[in-house]
Amino acid sequence: MTTPFEDLAGLDKLIHEPARLAIMTALSSADHAEFLFLQSLTGLTKGNLSAHLSKLEDAGFIQIDKHFEGKKPVTQVGLTDKGKLAISEHWKRLNNLRSQAAQWVADDNA
Amino acid sequence: MQNLKHIRFITENYGDMQGLRQIPLSICMAMVGVLSIASSMDLISGWGVVIGMLILIGLGYASYDWVGKRYNALYGSVQSRQSGIADPVWITAAIVVFLIEMFADLPFSPSMLIIATFFVYRWYISDGLLPHYLPLAIVLLLMVALPQVVESSERVSWFLIVLGIVHSIAGVFDHRALTRVLQRPAPDSIHEEEYA
């Protein structure tokens, strides 16, 4: 069993940033998604989304595939195995922290 | 956590939530019912019904495809992971029961009951994202008594009309729910330097 501090310290800052957490969460429930979909979902600008994706790609969490469909350039993004493991571990830690916080709130209100 | 659940739900059900895509097919379904009733009232010949149905089905699928491409052009595409066998099971159950219902003269419509339950199920799994499925399920529950008020020869036609209309309404609200989420900007995404 981990201590609360270990749970906190174990949170991956790279994933915990809200936009990247949204991106990783979306990708965890799909085989891959188009750049445009991620942009619509997060409301980020192209430049901002690209920057976030580059960081995730550098960490080995996602893979980016750029190709043409006819004359249209398409960028598809998917989670790597390392990324799947990282996001599932992150949720587990968040859930632990949330359960502990819920207990404190219940105790305070009692 | 609630937002993350919605992000997951939208990504998993992106295709199903493209509501405007479902509307042409739903309208066609209702129109097939209308044509069938018109035929039983001798307002249109048997051949007229067959040709009308073929045109409607063709138009329905062409529109379905075209609107799907528009969604992908506007919001991008997602290759969803197979989310399970829940939807095919519901649909198959409704069709099988409907076929039984056509031959057995029942005082109520069990297939309508199955579809209403499916709507409640969709409302429940959406975690507040698709609230419209609950009132639509209630409408369908009221329609379970449809065999009491229509002649048995017109039961299938009325079934298609009611289902087509309800499904069209669901499509409009699905689209609304989808575009609300997809337009929403991500919270505090600018404060990246705090985490980098």
Interface residues (C-beta under 8 A of the other chain):
Chain A: K13 L14 H16 E17 P18 A19 L21 A22 T25 A26 L27 S28 S29 A30 D31 H32 A33 E34 F35 L36 F37 L38 Q39 S40 L41 T42 G43 L44 N48 A51 H52 K55 Q76 L94 R98
Chain B: M1 N3 L4 I7 R8 I10 T11 E12 Y14 N72 L74 Y75 G76 S77 V78 Q79 S80 R81 V181 L182 Q183 R184 P185 A186 P187 D188 S189 I190 E192 E194 Y195 A196
